[in-house]
């Protein structure tokens, strides 16, 4: 029995109504019953807030400090599409994460208002790929959530030129609950904000977010210098704080179990994905890198303003950024700075 498994057993004994037995977690992952999350998110430094949902998964079901088992087949990397959904439903956050066979993680954010060619539909905003497929599937009596996620996956793969192996979604409304389960998430603001649209009312400097203030922080784009692009940076800042907080919960099995319960209720992955395949790739403090797709000037689409993107430029950048690094090349140094955002 690993140390993590022992902690979970203790949590089951102490919090029988809330804790998650590691055997149930494993069974749920294998059958798709729990539909919890992609482990890929845990190590990505520039993922959207979606990543915070998954941060607890690895400590619950795999001992990441253990070296990879030898004698088995060579590990295979995976490319995962991650989406945070608003109440539309439409993706507010769209990220492609590449997990290399060696455990390195590269993340590429795609702003929701990027003007793209949606396969089988035509030009539209990236997030509309989800809503259109969702509506059509619901009217036909099919799985609307699955159809929406698959439509975004096809659109992203066409835009970036990078095939998507799997996808996961989580409602953005769940992040207040997740922040509470984490005991709060610390972020840093360069200036105070008071935004009646999102409800964000926060001081400058470092502050710990819970519940509704956490949601307001993640949703704000009005009154920010670069609108939705600044919101992408806020998602990244929230993730950084969430991952830091998760690291402090390693010796608190009850808190981990509470967080796992939130994950089980909110995150959905495609039915063919076994997250354990990704979990086996990740390593503590593995190399990570992040970026946003190259964007052009805002354009008037006839349906409002959207962000332009040259498909050729996006494909060239995405292919390089999401490629697996040479395992013999030392990873780049970690970024420096105060991590404060607008």
Buried (B, 14 or more C-beta within 10 A) or exposed (E): EEEBBEBBBBBBEEBEEEBBBBEBBBEBBEEBEBBBBBBBBBBBBBBBBBBBBBBBBBBBBBEBEEEEEEEEEEBEBBBBBBBBBBEEBBBBBBBBBBBBEBBBBBBBBBBBBBBBBBEEBEEBBBBBBBBBBBBBBBEEEEEBBBBBBBBBBBBBBBBBBBEBBBBBBBBBBBBBBBBBBBBBBBBBBEEEBEBEEBBBEBEEEEBBBBBEBBBBBBBBBEBBEEBBBBBBBBBBBBBBBBBEBBEEBEEBBBBBBBBBBBBBBBBBBBEEBEBBBBBBBBBEEBBBBBBBBEBEEEEEBEEEEBBBBEEEEBBBBBEEBBEEBEEEEEEEEEEEEEBBBB
